Amino acid sequence: MDDDKKLRMRASDSERQAVVEVLKGALNDGRLKMDEYVERMERAYEATTIGELVLLHDDLPNVPVRAAGPDAHAAPFVNPMIPAPAPAGPPPPPAAGIRGAYSELPAALKVLWTIWFAAVSINVVVWVLVGLTSMSVPYPWPLWVAGPLGAALFGISAPTLQAKRSRQGRRKGLPPKS
């Protein structure tokens, strides 16, 4: 692509923002006064072509001068008008995470399971404290909280998950999991 055609191409929002960042760096380095920075920034946001953007920073150096200090070795300056090189090779595959049945449940069932777990946990803690203070093993009454309610939730969650998985399988054209 020749330079004239590139300068006539329409500018994107990210290119406009990149030029504003260059101008901000020049302001911080003392190369621009505040009023000049504001004027150029306004023109950058109003620019429609890359050529208009180039005119806003062509009198500034490509590598801004940085003061010595903790950020003196910051990332190198990148000219926003030069395209970045394409990444080498295909992107890495996403990491396979562990997906349990809980992650596939509808939100309402997740809330119910969370409430059940909290209630059972509190009851078990109280049961353990009663056992420690009485120096004996009390009747395991937390099972009456955990058992029936857990069975009821499981009875609702299992068919819900099976239905969801079979719908997903039909969408993909696969037989449902058994």
RAFENJO-V193749 format. One record per pair of residues at least 24 apart in sequence whose ideal C-beta (glycine too) atoms are under 10 Angstrom apart, sorted by the first residue. I is the first residue (numbers start at 1). J is the second residue. Records with the same first field share a line. If there is no record, write none. Layout:
I = J ; J
This chain:
3 = 51 ; 54
4 = 51
5 = 50
6 = 49 ; 50 ; 51 ; 54 ; 81 ; 83
7 = 49 ; 50 ; 51 ; 52 ; 53 ; 54 ; 55 ; 81
8 = 48 ; 49 ; 50 ; 51 ; 52
9 = 48 ; 49 ; 50 ; 51
10 = 47 ; 48 ; 49 ; 50
11 = 44 ; 47 ; 48 ; 49 ; 50 ; 51 ; 52 ; 53 ; 54 ; 80 ; 81
12 = 50 ; 53
13 = 45
14 = 80
15 = 44 ; 47 ; 50 ; 53 ; 80 ; 81
16 = 41 ; 43 ; 44 ; 45 ; 46 ; 47 ; 48 ; 50 ; 52 ; 53 ; 56 ; 80
17 = 44 ; 45 ; 80
18 = 44 ; 53 ; 57 ; 78 ; 79 ; 80 ; 81
19 = 43 ; 44 ; 45 ; 47 ; 50 ; 52 ; 53 ; 54 ; 56 ; 57 ; 79 ; 80 ; 81
20 = 44 ; 45 ; 53 ; 56 ; 57 ; 80
21 = 77 ; 78 ; 80
22 = 53 ; 56 ; 57 ; 60 ; 62 ; 64 ; 77 ; 78 ; 79 ; 80 ; 81
23 = 56 ; 57 ; 60
25 = 57 ; 60 ; 64 ; 65 ; 66 ; 77
26 = 57 ; 59 ; 60 ; 61 ; 64 ; 65
28 = 64 ; 66 ; 67
29 = 60 ; 61 ; 64 ; 65 ; 66 ; 67
30 = 65 ; 67
31 = 59 ; 60 ; 61 ; 64 ; 65
32 = 57 ; 59 ; 60
50 = 80 ; 81
51 = 81
53 = 80 ; 81
54 = 79 ; 80 ; 81
57 = 81
101 = 157 ; 158 ; 160 ; 161 ; 165
102 = 157 ; 161
104 = 157 ; 160 ; 161 ; 164 ; 165 ; 168
105 = 153 ; 156 ; 157 ; 160 ; 161 ; 164
106 = 157 ; 160 ; 161 ; 164
108 = 156 ; 160
109 = 153 ; 156 ; 157 ; 160 ; 161
110 = 157
112 = 149 ; 152 ; 153 ; 156 ; 157
113 = 150 ; 153 ; 154 ; 156 ; 157
115 = 149 ; 153
116 = 145 ; 146 ; 149 ; 150 ; 152 ; 153 ; 154
117 = 146 ; 150 ; 153
119 = 145 ; 146 ; 149
120 = 145 ; 146 ; 147 ; 149 ; 150
121 = 146
